[in-house]
Amino acid sequence: MNAIETQRLSLGYNQFILKNISIQLPAAQRIAIIGPNGAGKSTFLKGLINLLPLRQGQVRFLDGANPAPALAYVPQREEVDWDFPINVFDVVMMGRHGQLKFWQRPNKQDHDLVRESLEKVGMLDFASRQISQLSGGQQQRVFIARALAQQAPITLMDEPFAGVDMTTENALVALFAELKAQNQTLVCVHHDLNTLARYFDWVVMINGGLIASGPIHQALTLDNLQKTFEGRLPLLENLQLTEPSL
Amino acid sequence: MSLWQDANFIWVLTGTLLLGVSAATIGGMAVLRQRALIGDVLAHAALPGIMMAFILFESTQPGLVVFSALLSSLLGYYAIQFLTQQTKIKTDTAMAVVLSLFFAVGLMLLSFIQNSTMENKSGLDKLLFGQAAAMNANDVNWLIVITLLALSYLVIVFHKLRLISFDPTYAQSLGLKVKRYELSFALVLVFTIVIGLQIVGVILMAAALLIPISIARFWSQSLPVLLWLAALFAMISALISTQLSMQIANMPTGPWMVVILGVLFALSWALRWALSRGWVSTKKHAQTAGNQADV
């Protein structure tokens, strides 16, 4: 079963950054999107949620749901002002506000879901802490808890591992495994090719368009990497590549 | 005769208190949305509308003033959106352009009116600097309506506004109608500004919107508390400035309001600084140090 299917999807702001992406992403998998800087990785995520002014082609989600209830989005941390006067609990509660009308207040169930989500990322003890007092890794975990609180079957994360400490990185990897076990689909923009095969099951390689998409052991070939990074290939010391079986 | 038995004083005081509260809370939300200057722009953009309406109807009735200012400010609001979306101009430049352009047109129309033979034109130039002392029961009634409107709007959609202020992209990803919330907020902001013009004037309006929340940020990190504090500081400044302007001759209320807000800001800063040094009280020291660490 596919979680996300796109057909000839083109995305951009003033002009198209990504062109003609036709892709089928399987459900209950941990999917990584890789590509060089400016390849359109974040654009792809934003396009799936319909956050971009330019969009052509088609996108379909699991069970034909619309983006809003089906997708939870974790933006890059730098996109918000962490001095904003709000505490951790209230940020995570934002995840429940998609389902609440403008006059509705969160009920007990919403409160329970927020606590549950904070527990999952190990941040329950920080619930009443101001967000300005969090470390980078803690900020990331709060953002992920907020997405979990949405209870969406698909979660899109924009570089969840960028600039986080080892504790957070390990917590996230464990969380990803847990989510996979619960048949959740994860789509992450990822930078570190060295951890790619350990953290993810499926890889999507893009650079202005789709280069390859498939299970990591099939798609992660030197040929595909070279096409994706065009000579700007990052260091690949520990990378286990699959040689094309010829 | 005591000031408190003077009906005019009561009207002026009620008016400035109400304006202070609504401007501080609505303006506070705008600051947190990192749109601090939008209020300044909308205030200036109201001017040509009011002047145009006067030329057409030769009247300064509150209803007409509110409506024409609303139209004019909204036009300014959309002009900013148009400039930032359709051209390469950045938001701050677009706001400066719209502010000066609308204000210039307003001033041109004002000087045209002042050199004409039109009647009832005496109060119009007061819009620039405000004249709280000229407020009457009718004006205060308008203020009561607007303040109630602004405060109930804030209370009802508080959570959504906070979400959109903190992370608009995420709000959109949740399927919230972000544009609709922003427009409704702009409308309430414009109402507050238009009503405030008579008291503090076009030029000082920004101060009434921005300073109270800035003072409050010295004292709390919780948004609801911040808004309450902002309202409180605004009320203090309203109370003192109306007293001053009534008891001392030729003392304008609006500028005094702003100056007192400035003094409260300086005092808050100094007190915070002293607290952080342990000069005032050692009991609160740990807490202050904690607050400082996260700035």
Interface residues (C-beta under 8 A of the other chain):
Chain A: K46 I49 L51 N66 P67 A68 P69 L71 A72 Y73 P75 E79 V80 D81 D83 F84 P85 I86 N87 D90 V91 M93 M94 G95 H97 G98 L100 F102 W103 R105 Q130 S132 Q133 R146 Q150
Chain B: L32 Q34 I156 V157 H159 K160 R162 L163 S165 F166 D167 T169 Y170 A171 Q172 S173 L174 G175 L176 Y181 R217 S220 Q221 S222 L223 L226 G290 A293 D294 V295
